[in-house]
Structures are given as C-alpha cells and as structure tokens.
C-alpha cells in the first residue's frame, strides 16, 4: 500500500451507500478523478454504509433457500478490503447510518454501529442509498447479519410449509416463486404443462392483468407456463386489501408468521409463509422532503445526475435517484457519466479554467428498450435485452445460472472500471 502525507484538512467526497452505485463510484473516482486533481492528497473518498459487506442482491430469491446455493465468500464481500490497495489516507469507510443530510450546511449526521454519533462535513456528496424491499429476505435492508438472521428463521419453517403466498408479480416475486417451486416441488416432465399435486401450494398474487409488467405479454405468458411446471399458481387482477396479522412477512418478528390475506373482491387466502414482493421503497428518509420527488426518490437532474436543488457538488445515483427506473444495468451505465461530471466540478472548484477542460458536461440518457431477465428455477427463464426477446437458454447463461454472481468480482474489486470511459 502506498503511503501519502496530507497537508491541512482533506476535502471529503462522501458516498452514502455501499452497493452497486456507491462502490462503483468510489473506485471510479479513485482511479480516474482524484489522481488528476491539483493537490491529489488533499481529497479523501468516504463510503458510509450500514453494512460492512456488499452483496449480489439479485441472488436473494435463490440464496434465501440455503447457503449451499452460492459460495458465501463471493456472495458477501467486505467493503473496506476492496479499497486496501489505494494510497493510505485516500479512502475511509464509516460503518453506520446517515440520520440526516444538512445540505445547506454541507454536513451529514451519522450514527455508527456501536451507537456513536458523528457530524461529517463534505466537499462533494453522492447519494447512493438504494432502496429497501418489503420483505427482509430480499436485500440488505440493514446489514448482512440482519439478512442472514432472517434467512435462518425462514429456512426453519420452509420444510413444513404447505401454503406459500407471494404478493407481487415483478421480477423478485416471480423469481422467488420459481426458486421455491423447483426446490419444494420439483419440475414437471417435458411433456407435462403443469405439475400435478405439488407438495406445496405456491400462489403469486398479481394486482395487474399480467405478470412481469416490464416485459411484453408473450414473454409473461411463457413465464406463467414455466411457473406452472414447478407448481406455482398465478392470481391476476387480485389486489391485497389487508393482511392479518398486520405487518406479516415484513420484519424479523413476523417473517414466519401464518397470515390471512383479504383481496379487494373479498376473497381470503391463508398462508403458512407470506412473502411481500411489491416493489421497493427508496432509502431517503434522512433527506429534506424538498429534495425528493413524490415517490420519495431524490430529485435528480436526468442528464447530469446532479441534485440541482441541493447546492453545488451534490449528486445521486441508483435506485434512490429519480433519473431512471431502478435497474442494475442502468446504474452501471450511469457511473461514467456521474463521475465525469463530479471530476469536472472538482476541477473547476480547484481553480482549473473551464477552457482547459475537455468538452462540457457528460449527459446521461436512459435506455428505455425492453431489458429484463427473469430466471424461473435453475434451468429456465424468460427475458429480453435491448428490445430483443431472449431464449430460455440465454437467460440461464447470462443470469439464471448464478444470478449475476459471475460479474460481481470485477465490479466490487474495481477492475470493471480500470479504464476511463
């Protein structure tokens, strides 16, 4: 590890969030922005994250079944260790949660995992806090220990469950249904369209007229056929009105609680395990509501990824930001744009003449083409990429075999960002 000596207080570039957007932004800036700034050693990148480990969140629908599904050392990776090779003093990790952003004073309030409080000033800020899932089985709503504890409790009940209900027919709900269906029921033979007498009755409740709303109807129909072969039933146009007990499936205390769902048409459904999978909620409660859109995301310039209302050198990226729909491929597409604009702003603040910088702001443009891949169990899946329908084999090859785990090594280590693009 190289060692540097700092003169005077460092200018802190704080990144709130330690997942796809946060880790990628930190690597990119340390490789391509900080080294080109005047007085390089006067800047420090800081990641603040409630979890000390980054994980491949898309893998949760399969990982929640058993630790044997994935190599755990690849599924969960220490964030501080990912930055050990950078010059000493250029990076800091704060293990804690941001409780308030004071954008006018340019400080954040942080509560560490040990309960200590800290006020940290920033020169630049990137909000990359992502979003939380309604079920604690599907992501790092807190930290890795919390997620693992919920998986453990869920697995204790899984062998005796006879009725599982999943509310939500987006990718996470459908993937979870497919994984549980294959694991508990097996798969019907090649010449059977449905699995007769499944061991466990698994039902997906969809509020809309079709599942997987981001994909064309023909692809959604194919997904239904694959689900039928692992014993999964779909209820369409069936919105959940109430769940008793209230909050079932949404926290550690109720994750294995039997529940009764009442639909808007009055029909009731009983579940031994209830898994809500109805979208996500952006992690932005620490931010002034004036900086948020009506859906709770950070009001982000859709082209530059700056948070224009918050003042200079404040940005947002990923699921907590409003510039694009939540999708990992769009997060990764936005990183070079975000970091180029951060670099430009830092250069100008450091006294560089605008005429000496190459070009103007880089602009992000969301790719709105049909792109989504949804594995149905370990061997089949549906999806599209850049508007083209993908065969089941390609969905398995690209995503279904390990839910993107083959991509995260280079991403977490920063090798994916070795070149400035």
HUPE-V108989 format. One line per field, one symbol per residue. burial: # if it has 9 or more other ideal C-beta (glycine too) atoms within 8 Angstrom, else .. A space follows every 50 residues. Layout:
burial: ???
This chain:
burial: ...#.....#########################..#..########### ###############....#...##.#.#..##..##.###.##.#.#.. ###..#######.....#.#.###################.###.##.## #.###.##..#.####################.##.##...#..#..#.# ########.####.#...##################.#.#..#....### .#.##.#.#####.....##########.#.###.##...##....#### #.#####.....############..#..##################### .#....#....#.#.##..########..#####.....#.#.###..## ..###..##.##.#..#....
